[in-house]
Every structure is written in structure tokens, then in C-alpha cells.
């Protein structure tokens, strides 16, 4: 079994920064990719950023230039550095990861990010 545990959420003023972390633990053979998603109040869950095992990443257009995804393979941990935060970034942020050999996807429990104006 695999667990993903997020941390780093909180309350921040507009223009501020937060860094989210997500650590994977358990029976891990190899991580295929990890990513961050968010679900704003009353809206569907949406992709924020992903990073593959080789380090290549992708971002939603709404966060490109302000958010940076990175990983520490040795720690099975993915990070999301969020700068220049806006009230529209307020959401529950979820970590997800795909694991070899089956490609099974696991999700974290989510961490709340609130950006005040």
C-alpha cells in the first residue's frame, strides 16, 4: 500500500508565497509521475502541475510563471512552490502519483490554501 501525505498549506496574503510538499511512502517500486491538482470551492478538480520521473514537467496555463514543481527522487517527495499568489488560487490542493509497474494512481488527502485579498 502507498500513502501520499501533503503539507505546507495555510493562509497567506495576496502576493505572498507558499511551498507545498507531498511525500510518498509504503511499497514503492518506482514513481512514474507526480502532480498537483486543486479543487476551488464549487468547482471541479483541475490540474495544476505535473512532473515525470525524468524531471520534465507541465503546468496549467493559469499558474505558469508563478508556480514551480520539483521533486526529490531519493525522498519520493514532490514540491510546489507557489509565488505571487492570488485570491483565485484559494483551493484544496491535492497530490497525486502514478506508480510502476501497474500505473496505479494514488491521491493524498489534500491541503487547504487560502489567499486573502
Buried (B, 14 or more C-beta within 10 A) or exposed (E): EBEBBBEBBEEBEEEBEBBBBBBBEEEBEEBBBBBBBBBEEEEEBEBBBBBBBEEEBBBBEBBEEBBBBBBEEEEBBBBBBBBEBBEEBBBBBBBBBBBEEEEEEBEBEBBEBBBEE
